[in-house]
Amino acid sequence: MTGETTARRATAAPTAVMAEGEAAADCSVQDQVTIRMPADGAYLSVLRTATAGLAARLDFTLDEIEDLRIAVDEACGMLLAQAAPGADLECDFTLGEDRMSIAVSTLASQPRPPDPEIFA
């Protein structure tokens, strides 16, 4: 395998619950939404808008929606810095009755875990 580079998937995953203290959503009641786009910062507004729309569908507050938009933006920013040329950015939303899990991933030649000191 001379001249080939190995690429692995780098992942970041913000998770949100509508309100603390509420009962967890029934795990069997979930919708899955996946968005795949070029790993380019010019497309991040699409993910921020999709995040806000899905959170609004679950009746999150405006503050919770804005927090999620920021978390997705930061996670994507960290991954875009590692993305292999021509890679896609994939965002998986798992929606429950009162919660949303978000996993963002991209193909990276040298993936590394996020530095916890860079989160806003």
Secondary structure per residue as TSV (DSSP state, phi and psi in degrees):
chain	resnum	aa	ss	phi	psi
A	1	M	-	360.0	49.6
A	2	T	T	-71.7	136.2
A	3	G	T	82.0	-5.2
A	4	E	-	-93.5	147.4
A	5	T	-	-111.9	145.9
A	6	T	-	-94.5	133.0
A	7	A	-	-118.4	141.2
A	8	R	E	-126.8	161.3
A	9	R	E	-83.4	129.6
A	10	A	E	-101.0	140.2
A	11	T	E	-134.5	144.6
A	12	A	E	-135.2	144.5
A	13	A	-	-142.9	90.5
A	14	P	-	-74.9	146.0
A	15	T	E	-130.9	144.6
A	16	A	E	-135.2	144.3
A	17	V	E	-120.5	137.9
A	18	M	S	-56.3	-50.0
A	19	A	S	-148.0	136.9
A	20	E	T	-65.3	146.7
A	21	G	T	89.1	-10.3
A	22	E	S	-80.6	155.9
A	23	A	-	-64.2	145.4
A	24	A	-	-65.4	147.9
A	25	A	-	-69.0	149.8
A	26	D	-	-63.1	118.9
A	27	C	T	-62.7	-21.2
A	28	S	T	-79.5	-14.3
A	29	V	S	-103.9	89.2
A	30	Q	-	-142.3	144.1
A	31	D	E	-109.6	147.1
A	32	Q	E	-118.8	126.5
A	33	V	E	-125.0	129.5
A	34	T	E	-124.4	132.9
A	35	I	E	-122.1	128.4
A	36	R	E	-122.8	131.6
A	37	M	E	-149.3	166.2
A	38	P	E	-58.8	143.0
A	39	A	S	-77.4	76.7
A	40	D	-	-142.2	132.7
A	41	G	G	-57.1	-22.3
A	42	A	G	-63.9	-19.4
A	43	Y	G	-98.7	-2.1
A	44	L	H	-62.3	-29.3
A	45	S	H	-62.1	-29.5
A	46	V	H	-63.9	-44.7
A	47	L	H	-69.0	-39.3
A	48	R	H	-61.9	-42.0
A	49	T	H	-67.4	-42.8
A	50	A	H	-62.8	-41.9
A	51	T	H	-59.1	-47.4
A	52	A	H	-63.5	-42.6
A	53	G	H	-64.1	-43.0
A	54	L	H	-69.1	-39.4
A	55	A	H	-65.9	-38.6
A	56	A	H	-64.0	-36.9
A	57	R	H	-60.0	-30.1
A	58	L	T	-92.4	9.2
A	59	D	T	64.3	33.6
A	60	F	-	-67.3	153.8
A	61	T	-	-73.2	165.1
A	62	L	H	-60.0	-39.7
A	63	D	H	-64.4	-42.1
A	64	E	H	-64.7	-39.6
A	65	I	H	-64.0	-44.6
A	66	E	H	-64.7	-39.7
A	67	D	H	-60.5	-41.3
A	68	L	H	-65.6	-42.4
A	69	R	H	-58.2	-43.1
A	70	I	H	-66.4	-43.1
A	71	A	H	-61.8	-43.3
A	72	V	H	-64.9	-42.6
A	73	D	H	-60.2	-44.7
A	74	E	H	-66.7	-43.2
A	75	A	H	-60.9	-45.0
A	76	C	H	-65.1	-40.4
A	77	G	H	-58.7	-41.7
A	78	M	H	-65.8	-39.1
A	79	L	H	-73.9	-37.3
A	80	L	H	-61.3	-32.4
A	81	A	T	-65.5	-21.2
A	82	Q	T	-105.5	-9.2
A	83	A	B	-61.5	137.2
A	84	A	-	-69.6	150.1
A	85	P	T	-56.5	132.9
A	86	G	T	78.5	4.0
A	87	A	-	-73.8	161.0
A	88	D	E	-100.8	155.8
A	89	L	E	-106.5	127.3
A	90	E	E	-117.3	133.0
A	91	C	E	-124.5	119.7
A	92	D	E	-107.7	121.4
A	93	F	E	-105.5	127.1
A	94	T	E	-114.0	118.6
A	95	L	E	-108.3	127.2
A	96	G	-	-108.3	-166.4
A	97	E	S	-66.2	-38.7
A	98	D	S	-138.3	23.9
A	99	R	E	-149.3	159.8
A	100	M	E	-141.6	130.4
A	101	S	E	-110.3	139.5
A	102	I	E	-129.6	127.3
A	103	A	E	-122.7	126.0
A	104	V	E	-115.4	134.7
A	105	S	E	-145.4	159.1
A	106	T	E	-152.4	163.5
A	107	L	E	-82.5	128.6
A	108	A	E	-134.1	141.0
A	109	S	S	-75.6	-31.7
A	110	Q	S	-136.2	73.8
A	111	P	-	-65.2	144.8
A	112	R	-	-141.7	148.5
A	113	P	-	-67.2	152.4
A	114	P	-	-66.3	146.5
A	115	D	-	-81.3	116.7
A	116	P	G	-63.3	-15.4
A	117	E	G	-81.7	-8.1
A	118	I	G	-96.6	-2.5
A	119	F	-	-72.1	138.5
A	120	A	-	-78.6	360.0
